[in-house]
Amino acid sequence: MSALNTVRVLELAESVVGEYCGKLLADFGAQVIKLERPGTGSPTRRLGPLATRSDAEPGQKGATQADDTRLERSGLFAYLNSGKQSITVDLEDAPGRQTLEQLLGVVDVVIDDHDGSWLANLGLDRGSCEAERPGLVLCSITPYGLADDGQTQPPAADLNVFHASGWGYHTPTGAEPHTPPLNGAGRYLPSYEAALDGALCVAAALHDKADTGAGRFIDVSMQAVLASRVDYVLGQMVAGDMDVSTDRLAFDLFGPAGIFACADGYVYLWMSAPGHWDALRQMLGAPAWMDDFPDNWLELDCTPERVALCRQHVAEWLATRNKNEVSEEGQRLGLTMAPVNNARDLLACAQFDHRGFFAEVHHPVLGKTLHPTVPYRLSASPARIAGAAPLLNQHAEAVNSWLRALPQHNSVVGGPR
């Protein structure tokens, strides 16, 4: 049995952060009902990568636009919304508000990623929830969190949040301190990290609700989440162990770690301790140039000249090696070393294959696709992708029939579905 298979979630979210939070809950069995705008659906339906052709047949059951599948071709939407149900609701008119009220009466959780005025307009601000919906768990995820008056801080995209969190100090690293900061890895790193925190907060709130019946208003700041992920340097500054500085060089370890080219790609190598140096010496066959370095130079005498010389020799040695073979050898010897994989490499990865990390999903428009699952396992209640992302308004009839059959009540975890 999945961990959350008695939980109902209403997803009002329309961006990556909220939709990924809902996906994480759906992966553990929650029934996630996604409200979308009539005709257009969620904005993420138009975000790439987009499939170049459609396998859907005209008039296919469940499609709202039999001759137009352009809203069903987003690979990103397909990933973020697997296992959910879709209904279209116009929240600007009376019937739409009535449907919303019906759903609020039978769900345990609401996920939203709009600003505070959006929630207030729906009667779902913190004060209203605590006074009128004491059993509801509402998770709001915004770039900088909700302000005291229920509004949000200025709007921001993931790129703004990335740099507001301090992560821009790492892009590039201190090796290029005069180069402008760049975006981080991936398009939506702040969104994915904040969504994970949001899902964890929801799970904790549901655990408490099972005992007390009380809901919770959760306010997640994407900027605060990403700042919490910054490495030990920021932690030392906060703790007072290091002077607070805006100098990007403060975040550089000045060591020889980095990404190196191999004959068939790249590897990442990290070294910071004498044990790493000993392992590298063994892997390289104890070359004479290493004799000029003190054994503890990585800790006590890591000069720019030694770093440059070390990188030069390591790069020359790695240039003719296979990235997977040399990474396996380095790991066996105790080096922090790993291949830099592209998407094709991940599909061929023996570790991912052994763990069953990719799951096959059949989508009525996109066809057969492989989806990443989760990087963790719960033996008693494993996560799984229950189904493909929904077509726009695919579940309108089923959800409306379900609503008509259910008594309206303040739902509790484990209540009737």
SVG drawing of the C-alpha trace seen along z (x, -y; Angstrom):
<svg xmlns="http://www.w3.org/2000/svg" viewBox="-25 -43 85 48">
<polyline fill="none" stroke="black" stroke-width="0.4" points="0.0,0.0 1.3,-3.5 1.9,-5.9 -0.7,-8.5 -3.4,-6.5 -6.1,-7.8 -5.2,-11.4 -7.0,-13.8 -5.1,-16.8 -6.5,-19.7 -3.9,-21.3 -4.4,-24.9 -0.8,-25.3 0.2,-26.4 4.0,-26.3 6.8,-23.8 7.2,-24.3 3.6,-23.5 3.0,-20.8 6.2,-19.0 5.0,-19.1 1.7,-17.6 3.6,-14.9 5.6,-13.9 2.4,-13.3 0.8,-11.5 3.8,-9.2 3.0,-8.0 -0.6,-7.3 -2.4,-10.6 -5.4,-11.3 -4.4,-14.7 -7.1,-16.6 -5.7,-19.3 -7.8,-22.4 -7.0,-23.9 -8.2,-26.9 -10.9,-26.0 -9.5,-25.9 -5.9,-26.6 -5.1,-24.5 -2.0,-25.0 0.8,-27.2 3.2,-24.3 1.4,-22.5 3.1,-24.9 6.6,-24.6 9.2,-22.5 10.5,-20.1 7.5,-19.5 6.9,-16.3 7.3,-17.0 4.4,-14.8 1.3,-13.3 0.3,-9.7 -3.3,-10.6 -6.1,-9.7 -8.8,-12.2 -11.8,-11.8 -9.8,-9.8 -11.7,-9.3 -10.8,-11.6 -9.4,-14.4 -11.2,-17.7 -10.0,-18.9 -10.2,-15.9 -8.4,-17.6 -5.8,-19.5 -3.3,-17.9 -0.9,-20.8 -1.7,-21.1 -0.7,-17.4 2.8,-17.5 4.8,-18.9 7.4,-16.5 7.7,-18.7 4.0,-18.7 3.9,-15.0 6.6,-14.5 5.2,-17.0 1.7,-15.7 1.9,-12.0 -0.8,-10.2 -3.1,-13.2 -6.7,-13.9 -7.6,-17.0 -10.8,-19.0 -11.3,-22.5 -12.9,-25.1 -13.4,-28.8 -12.8,-30.3 -14.1,-33.7 -17.8,-32.6 -20.3,-31.3 -20.4,-27.6 -16.6,-27.5 -16.6,-28.8 -19.2,-26.3 -17.1,-23.5 -14.1,-24.8 -16.2,-24.9 -17.3,-21.4 -13.8,-20.2 -12.5,-22.1 -15.1,-20.3 -13.7,-16.8 -9.9,-17.3 -7.2,-17.1 -4.6,-19.2 -4.4,-22.2 -1.3,-23.1 -0.9,-26.6 2.0,-28.6 0.2,-32.0 0.7,-35.2 -1.1,-36.0 -3.8,-38.1 -4.8,-35.0 -5.4,-33.0 -7.2,-35.9 -9.5,-36.3 -10.5,-32.6 -10.9,-32.9 -7.9,-30.7 -5.5,-33.2 -4.0,-32.2 -6.7,-33.9 -9.6,-32.5 -8.2,-29.0 -7.5,-29.0 -10.9,-30.4 -13.1,-28.6 -11.2,-25.5 -9.4,-24.3 -8.9,-20.8 -7.3,-21.9 -3.6,-21.6 -2.8,-24.3 0.8,-24.6 1.7,-27.9 5.0,-27.9 6.2,-31.3 9.5,-32.9 10.0,-34.7 7.1,-33.5 4.0,-35.3 4.3,-38.7 2.5,-39.4 -0.4,-41.0 -0.9,-37.9 0.7,-39.4 4.0,-38.1 7.3,-39.7 8.0,-41.0 7.5,-38.3 10.5,-36.3 11.5,-33.5 13.8,-30.6 16.8,-32.6 16.1,-35.4 15.6,-33.0 18.8,-31.2 20.9,-34.3 18.9,-35.8 19.8,-32.6 23.6,-33.1 24.1,-30.2 25.3,-32.6 28.6,-32.8 29.3,-29.3 28.7,-30.0 31.4,-30.0 33.4,-29.2 36.0,-31.5 38.4,-30.3 36.8,-33.1 35.9,-35.7 35.5,-38.5 33.2,-36.5 29.5,-37.4 27.5,-34.8 25.5,-32.3 22.4,-30.3 22.7,-27.0 22.3,-23.5 18.9,-22.8 16.1,-25.2 14.1,-24.8 16.5,-23.9 14.8,-26.3 11.4,-25.0 12.3,-21.3 14.1,-21.9 11.2,-24.1 8.6,-21.5 10.5,-18.8 10.4,-20.8 6.7,-21.6 5.9,-17.9 7.8,-17.0 6.0,-19.8 2.6,-18.4 3.5,-14.9 4.5,-16.1 1.3,-18.2 -0.8,-15.1 0.9,-13.0 0.0,-15.6 -3.6,-15.9 -4.1,-12.1 -3.6,-12.5 -5.2,-15.9 -7.6,-16.6 -6.0,-20.0 -4.8,-21.4 -1.9,-23.6 -1.1,-26.7 2.3,-26.1 4.2,-29.0 7.3,-27.9 9.8,-30.5 11.8,-29.1 14.6,-31.6 14.8,-30.4 14.8,-26.8 17.6,-27.2 19.6,-29.3 19.4,-26.4 21.1,-24.2 24.2,-26.5 27.3,-24.7 29.3,-25.0 30.8,-28.4 27.4,-30.2 26.9,-28.0 30.3,-29.1 29.4,-32.8 26.0,-32.4 27.7,-30.6 30.4,-33.3 33.3,-31.0 34.0,-33.0 33.8,-36.7 30.7,-37.6 31.9,-38.6 30.5,-39.4 33.8,-38.3 33.1,-35.3 36.5,-33.9 35.3,-33.1 33.3,-30.2 36.3,-28.7 38.3,-25.9 41.3,-26.7 41.8,-23.0 42.4,-21.0 38.8,-19.6 37.0,-20.1 35.6,-18.6 38.1,-16.9 37.9,-15.7 38.2,-12.0 38.4,-10.2 34.7,-9.7 33.3,-12.5 34.0,-14.0 34.6,-13.1 34.2,-15.1 37.1,-14.8 37.1,-16.1 40.2,-16.1 40.6,-17.8 42.4,-15.4 45.7,-13.4 43.8,-10.2 42.6,-11.6 46.1,-12.4 47.3,-8.9 44.5,-7.4 45.3,-9.6 49.0,-8.6 48.0,-4.9 45.6,-5.4 48.2,-7.3 51.0,-4.8 53.0,-7.1 54.4,-9.5 57.6,-11.4 55.9,-14.8 53.8,-14.0 57.0,-13.7 57.4,-17.4 54.1,-17.9 54.0,-17.5 51.6,-14.7 49.4,-17.2 49.5,-20.0 45.7,-19.8 45.0,-20.8 48.0,-23.0 49.7,-24.3 47.3,-24.5 49.0,-27.2 47.6,-28.3 50.8,-27.1 50.4,-23.6 46.7,-23.5 47.5,-24.5 50.3,-21.9 48.2,-19.2 45.3,-19.9 47.6,-20.0 49.0,-16.5 45.6,-15.0 44.0,-16.4 46.8,-14.9 46.4,-11.5 42.6,-11.5 42.4,-12.7 43.0,-9.1 40.8,-7.2 37.3,-5.9 35.1,-8.0 33.2,-5.1 36.2,-2.8 38.4,-5.5 35.5,-6.6 35.0,-3.1 38.7,-2.7 38.9,-6.0 35.9,-5.1 37.5,-1.8 40.6,-3.6 38.6,-6.1 38.5,-9.1 35.4,-11.2 35.1,-10.7 32.1,-10.2 31.3,-10.4 29.5,-13.4 26.5,-11.8 24.1,-13.0 20.6,-11.7 21.7,-8.8 24.3,-7.8 21.7,-7.7 19.5,-5.3 22.5,-3.0 23.6,-3.3 23.9,0.1 23.1,-1.3 19.9,-3.0 18.9,0.2 19.4,2.3 17.3,-0.1 14.6,-0.3 14.9,-4.1 13.2,-4.7 9.5,-3.6 7.7,-3.1 4.6,-5.3 2.0,-5.1 0.6,-8.5 -2.3,-8.7 -0.6,-11.4 3.1,-11.1 3.1,-7.3 5.5,-5.1 7.9,-7.2 10.4,-6.6 10.0,-8.7 12.5,-9.1 11.0,-7.8 12.3,-8.8 15.8,-8.6 14.6,-6.9 12.8,-3.7 10.3,-2.9 10.0,0.8 6.5,0.9 5.0,-1.9 7.0,-2.4 6.5,-5.3 5.4,-4.6 4.0,-6.4 0.4,-5.4 -0.4,-6.6 0.3,-9.2 -0.3,-12.9 -4.0,-13.6 -5.4,-15.1 -7.0,-18.5 -10.3,-18.0 -10.0,-14.2 -11.6,-13.5 -14.4,-16.0 -17.2,-13.4 -15.6,-11.1 -14.8,-13.9 -18.2,-15.5 -19.9,-12.1 -17.7,-11.5 -18.6,-14.9 -22.3,-14.3 -22.0,-11.0 -20.0,-12.3 -21.4,-14.1 -19.7,-17.4 -17.6,-17.4 -14.3,-18.6 -12.2,-15.7 -9.8,-14.0 -6.9,-11.7 -8.3,-8.3 -11.8,-9.5 -14.0,-8.1 -12.7,-8.5"/>
</svg>
